[in-house]
Amino acid sequence: MDLIATVRQELQSMSDPVWQEKTRRFFKESVDPYGVPTGDVRKLGKYFYPFLAPLQKEAVFTLCEQLFASGKQEECLIACDWSLRPKKHYTADDFARFSRWVDQYVTNWAICDTFCNHTVGTLVTKYPELLPELEKMDYGL
């Protein structure tokens, strides 16, 4: 199964044009939503967790990057959630990747809150020596 294609197909099938427009108006930044409520997006991401279980951290991160790269709001939220799944396997070296993701893909407060508070926060809690590096990050929002 092509997991990314399946997720995208599901998001498309759940799309609501009215919700899509509400989402666009809600953000001061430009967003590209399918039009799926956040609660439903989280349920969908969680539904696919079992498919992530057998994957190594790098494979999960590759899937996350594919989702982030789309620029679609809901795909980015799923990437944020999935990036937390291999947290037991985080190393300090993951900070460079997460910093790059912030620079490239974090384009609004919702993605920032979700990714930075959970994924980056978990990494920095595990490796507090990264705190000075965190303070150097430019969130640009």
Secondary structure, DSSP 8 states (H G I E B T S, - for coil): --HHHHHHHHHHHH--HHHHHHHHHH-SS--B-----HHHHHHHHHHTHHHHTTS-HHHHHHHHHHHHHH-BHHHHHHHHHHHHTTGGG--TTHHHHHHHHHHHH--SHHHHHHIIIIIIHHHHHH-GGGHHHHHH-----
